């Protein structure tokens, strides 16, 4: 780091990253809730309006639902990371291609899933899931209803990701609320009034999912959207990239599907169907809160895809720091609350305390929440592995976290401690996965990690060396007036000529001053500006990043009076002297990149 006579508080270094991750989190959690709300509402209606056999149908469908979500996550993860990377590199045509390609593949995938499930249900091929004919009949009806909603489920998940990257989260929020409300209304109509049973349960969520999809899809048919679905310029070879990038993250869900079948078999063998019912109740309710680690992972993935695309070493490490300082404590508090209220939650499903299923469910609510904070940490390193293409690391941790750990620990303990073995196995799974992450870092670094870069196993050639960059965080105008001198001194030290050094310092000071003057005063929120100066390949690269209202300097330049040279001097100066200027709004941040 260069010597900087700026009174910058180190506490502010991660402010923009922290604030952005907190701002994105509620929506991502809500979007994850959309995928789980179906199970929660269905389980409550099944247990209270239909009966325990309908509850078994919900539990049996869980591994299938995981498989659908796995494929959807693969497409979301791969396309979002590729999309964010291209955005970070300012490659607009490739951004458009990734969007269109993802939509086309998602539509075909959803249609295939729906067709396969309908064929299985109609021809009673679901005997592979259960031999109980009465339960299977209910299960078949439930599957048909679910199949109707698979296409909008997969497409809706993709659109949610792209809308977030375009900072259009309001529409996704509205779509989520519409889904939740309609799902509840349709359940009341189909299950309570029309008595359509298990078919009514699944049909309600499917129709709600179609509404969720339509509300989001409308945006892409308006003039506001820069993204349009077109097959002209699709680069189909990117499909392999999407699969390669997205599969390791989705592999955990695929392995969890296998795990679901194995664990169900162990419970039926050692505990009986009562164990499946208890586990289904815990899973469906806790699914609402598992949306927090899922939402956190979505935010982490988006942030890391952009920071790695920009080769921003500091911001990449800052994401993990925010996870440790903010996300992890939030999840720990939520988990503690769930543990405390284990019995009241159980009574939402089972009220007879003498029934064995009651205490089995209580212990599930006492033990399973412990795994949630552990999952937040594991997901962070999985997301980083995805964006940096650490395939071997990802495959091993996906296999461990997804299937081996839980199945092995359950098998070893279930004969001794019964149903609690399933719950304890989930906690041990998180601890084992974290141990693997640490061992991996030790092996790659050849010593115990001493800082965040080493714990994340960042490549030495990622980004630019610390001595070739200067990072400044500004929070007020008093700091802005000192920017020019500090930047000019850094550029001269790195061998830049006097003219370029002078313009680099003056440009940053002018633009930062504009942000503070106009952006900081546009609302009552706290703001900050991250400035970065990089010396690379005989170029001086400047980056200005702020969390104020969206502002494109190029758009301002287009509407300025060319005769009045006294206004917007900073913007004119930049476009007159720079070799390349590029603005983009990423995740609600203004990012201006200038190459001098």
Secondary structure, 3 states (H helix, E strand, C coil): CCCCCCCCCHHHCCHHHHHHHHHHHHHHHHHHHHHHHHHHHHHHHHHHHHCHHHHHHHHHHHHHHHHHHHHHHHHHHHHHHHHHHHHHCCCHHHHHHHHHHHHHHHHHHHHHHHHHHHHHHHCCHHHHCCCCHHHHHHHHHHHHHHHCCHHHHHHHHHHHHHHHHCCCHHHHHHHHHHHHHHHHHHHHHHHHHCCCHHHHHHHHHHHHHHHHHHHHHHHHHCCCCCCCCCCCCCCCCHHHHHHHHHHHHHHHHHHHHHHHHHHHHHHHHHCCHHHHHHHHHHHHHHHHHHHHHHHHHHHHHHHHHHHHHCCCHHHHHHHHHHHHHHHHHHHHHHHHHHHHCHHHHHCCCCCCCCCHHHHHHHHHHHHCCHHHHHHHHHHHHHHHHHHCCCHHHHHHHHHHHHHHHHHHHHHHHHHHHCCHHHHHHHHHHHHHHHHHHHHHHHHHHCCCCCCHHHHCCCCCCCCCCHHHEEEEEECCHHHHCCHHHHHHHHHHHCCCCHHHHHHHHHHHHHHHHHHHHHHCCCCCCCCCEEEEEEEECCEEEEEEEECCCCCCHHHHHHHCCCCCCCCCHHHHHHHHHCCEEEEEEECCEEEEEEEC
